[in-house]
């Protein structure tokens, strides 16, 4: 009798799963780290030949590799290279300059899997996603009321504002055949690879004396992505993943992974010489704390979105600057933001345009879009910034430095209200889809916290760096149950 019972038990026992994505694969981790170091060193010395070689090897791998798991590795590898190419091309370190459009191509094609993934979700999620879309489109229509450039300027301006969800679409596609554990660990590998690449390039540039100055007594170097801010974004998002995993009800990363990832992220943030991550991490911690302490997703989301809005509205007063005397002072908040004077002037100028055209703004593509500088000259003149360093026709370097100022200047107070409402709903949507793993919602809260003092998701390269891992980590509740079995 006992023998029969034992035989029956064995028959019901499922065989141990075998997978290419075996947990804690030392060989795979070593291979990815070596690849990131090799690419990072190559980009630091010879960017174009290195990237051509990477593309050639990727095409060769496409022809020779078989199996879904290997194709996933290749897909993630190819998408990981795109922000490096577009970042270097955007800042003139890689030619031709049009290579920066690779990020746009990836974001555009990402809408196909995004629509497909959302259409397969439950009704309440689809309804909320539709509400977000309506709010975003209404915001663009508000900006079109006083548009000065016609369709030739309005169409690219709308695309610039709405393209960032394409990165989430690619992340959802890559994770569609994975359990929750596999999704998170591949996002971890992707971010660690980016950070290793950034660290190697930055350290190499420092060793070669290629710094363009000093900040906080550290050399300022461009890094693997062409600009220090992009390097700080990479470190920030990895740090956000570490904190989110540690604070979420469901955890997928080991203690060793959290420590190693956190140390790497902090090192990359420090050598980037940018303190913006302090704001982003603060926004993430406030949001996750509000989710855990407050009742109601909408209230938690409203608290998270209120942080950048309050910071945005209070920055000119905090730093003691106006739209015309930006160079004369600084302040603690302004110094943390970096480029305190010009950026604070941009915020004050946007408020002036919104007040002059209340409740609408100056029009799509006319303030901080960086599409047609000549089309922005009149708006910056009306804002009192046409003679301010960083905003003049001769020196327009800081026109693109604040997403929230861009929204307020072009769409006015009505457009800003719709924009805020859309992202409150987006945060709620992220929590509804992934209620027990808060990195997707937390990373979006971090990105929103950066909107007063950076282009944030308006920039296609930043959108990929932030939202590709976010999409990869979005794990519905049904996936979380499977993930705990892995």
PEMO-V469807 format. One line per field, one symbol per residue. phi: phi as a letter, one per 40 degrees, with the letter a starting at -180 (. if undefined). Layout:
BEGIN
phi->???
END
This chain:
BEGIN
phi->.ccccccccccccccccbaccccfcccccccccccccccccccccadcdccccccccccccdcbcbhcccccdccccccccdccccccccbgcabccccccdccccccccccccccccccccdccccccccccccccccccccccbccbgccbccccccccbcccdccdcccccccbbccccdcccccccccccccccccccccccccgcccibafgbccbcgcbgadcccccdccccccccccccbcdbbbbcccccccccccccccccccfbbdddccccccccccccccbcchcccccccccccccccccccdcccgbbcbbcccaaaccccccgfdccccccccccccccccbdcbbchcgbagcgcbdcccdccccccgbcbcdgbcccbccbcbcaccccccccbgcccccccccccccccccccccbcbbccdccccccccccccbacfccccccdcccccccccccbddccccccccc
END
